[in-house]
Amino acid sequence: MRRRSAIKLILGIATAAGLAAAGYAASRPLAAAGKAQHLSSYTWKLNQPWFGGFSALRVTGNGSGMVVLTDRATLVTTDISRKQGLISGVTARSAHELRASTGKALRGFASDSEGLAIGPDGSHYVSFEGTARVARYRRVQDRAKVLPRPKAFRKLPRNKSLEALAIDARGHLYTLPERAFDKHGQIPVWRWNGLRWSRPFSLPPRGGFLPVDADFGPDGRFYLLERDLTLLGFRSRLRRWDITAAGPVNETVLLQTGPGTHDNLEGLSVWAAEDGELRATMISDDNFLPLQRTELVEYALPR
């Protein structure tokens, strides 16, 4: 979620609502309406001008590192310290401002980066929301190679478009908008097979939740992180599907939190720990606002 939209929403509920959310969250156990088990929450702080506004992440090295993306087109590589398997510290190793296809630094609407996928060859793919597109970076310091933009991308709303990006075992990319339902009221999903875009399936929206990130887990299943904003704070939901030739099946709600349980979770990475445990790591977008925080949250997932 871009900062300008967040300001309208978050400042609208004011400090009183924020205090109410904190009190509400502290007075009860963490809510997990699905089958996911909360493992840890870690607040990441760093005094750097690029720090904040994280919209996507990918965990690397069985949980020993991660690549994170801000919504101002900065890609950050980190090391993760752990104690008894839980996050105890994060160290930034490098930060790169992404470049446009012209070679210039991305600015304004063109810099609203939201989704991240890493290909088997190490290429970084980034989806953008301001001007809806997906770009490839063979190396993070390279200029962007923008994938073809279908007509459907050009019709998406500026601040509610390509919020999520995921890559499957075949190297095919999947992207979907935050809030741009099709004529049937469904969430459209587009797939890039290396040559062209298609729309293989759609997903059902449920309740007030909107998509913010997606990933394919080591189990080959498709995971969707969603968010809802209430007067008492953010709610988060994690759903999962098996993707078949006929489309998505076996929809499962793994996690649905109460208001204020976590901050504005907007990035998702599903991975396997060394012991084989399936985990979901999520990161919050603080919108560069002092009322929020950058929170890393981990849950153990059922197989």
C-alpha positions, -999 to +999 in steps of 0.1 A: +000+000+000+015+033-011+021+059+016-004+085+002-033+060+005-021+049+039-021+084+052-057+089+042-067+056+060-045+056+090-046+092+100-083+089+097-085+066+126-061+088+146-040+081+176-069+070+198-077+041+176-041+031+175-039+030+213-071+010+213-056-015+189-025-019+210-045-024+242-068-049+224-039-069+211-021-069+244-051-081+263-056-114+244-036-142+229-026-140+192-056-149+171-051-177+145-085-188+132-069-213+108-043-240+112-011-219+112+008-217+145+024-184+155+062-188+161+075-153+166+072-115+159+103-094+156+104-056+152+132-046+127+147-011+132+174+006+111+184+042+107+188+044+069+169+068+045+156+038+025+143+019+055+105+013+056+076+007+033+084-029+028+060-045+003+075-080-004+102-104+007+118-137-002+135-158+025+167-175+014+192-201+028+166-220+049+158-189+069+194-175+072+187-145+049+161-126+030+156-102+001+132-074+008+116-048-015+103-014-005+075+004-023+100+031-033+119+006-056+148-003-033+159-039-031+177-050+001+196-081+008+199-092+045+213-118+069+190-132+095+202-142+130+182-169+148+181-183+183+164-217+186+151-212+151+134-179+158+145-145+144+167-126+168+183-100+145+185-087+109+216-073+092+213-054+059+242-063+036+233-043+005+206-019-008+201-011-044+178+015-060+161-002-089+165+015-123+141+020-152+146+006-187+163+039-196+189+034-169+176+062-147+165+058-111+128+051-107+108+080-092+072+090-086+044+067-097+069+046-117+087+036-085+057+020-067+071-015-065+050-041-048+057-077-057+089-097-059+098-131-073+133-146-078+139-169-108+160-201-108+188-182-126+188-155-098+169-129-118+147-106-098+112-099-111+093-069-097+056-060-101+047-023-100+014-007-090+016+029-101+021+021-138+011-016-139+039-037-152+064-065-144+101-059-149+130-083-149+164-075-133+190-101-143+213-084-118+199-059-092+221-032-105+210-036-141+184-015-159+149-030-161+137-052-189+099-046-188+078-076-199+051-069-225+021-051-210-013-066-220-043-043-224-057-056-191-027-041-172-033-006-188-069-006-175-060-013-138-065+014-112-032+032-104-030+025-067-047-009-066-031-028-094-002-054-095+002-059-057+015-096-057+040-116-077+049-153-074+069-178-094+062-215-097+085-245-101+085-241-139+096-205-137+061-191-147+052-158-131+018-151-115+005-116-107-028-102-094-042-068-084-050-055-049-085-043-059-096-047-095-122-075-096-133-089-130-169-087-143-178-117-122-165-101-090-135-124-089-098-117-084-081-120-118-047-138-119-024-134-149+005-158-158+036-152-178+051-183-193+082-167-207+065-157-240+031-143-233+006-134-207-026-154-201-054-154-175-055-191-164-078-186-134-094-163-109-097-164-071-128-158-049-127-127-027-141-133+008-151-106+033-133-073+034-098-087+028-078-076-002-047-094-017-013-080-008+012-107-017+015-143-030+040-171-031+044-208-042+056-229-014+081-258-015+050-280-016+040-265-049+008-249-036-003-213-040-004-190-010-022-157-008-017-131+019-046-106+024-053-076+045-082-057+060-081-024+078-105-018+107-108+010+133-089-013+157-061-020+133-051-043+106-063-079+101-044-105+081-055-137+064-035-164+046-052-187+021-039-217+002-048-236-030-036-265-050-032-253-086-043-279-112-049-279-149-085-272-142-077-243-119-073-237-081-089-263-058-089-272-021-091-236-008-079-235+028-078-206+053-046-212+073-046-180+092-070-151+101-060-127+127-080-103+148-076-065+145-043-052+158-027-086+162+001-076+138+010-044+119+003-039+082+015-073+069+022-069+032+050-093+021+049-131+022+075-158+017+067-195+022+098-218+028+110-249+045+133-249+075+162-273+078+140-297+098+114-297+070+089-275+088+069-254+064+070-217+074+054-185+063+074-153+070+056-120+066+068-084+068+048-052+075+047-020+055+051+009+080+042+034+053+071+055+067+048+066+095+059+068+132+026+052+144+036+019+127+065-004+127+084-029+105+074-062+119+086-097+108+062-124+117+066-161+113+041-190+114+045-227+111+022-241+085+005-275+082+015-297+053 
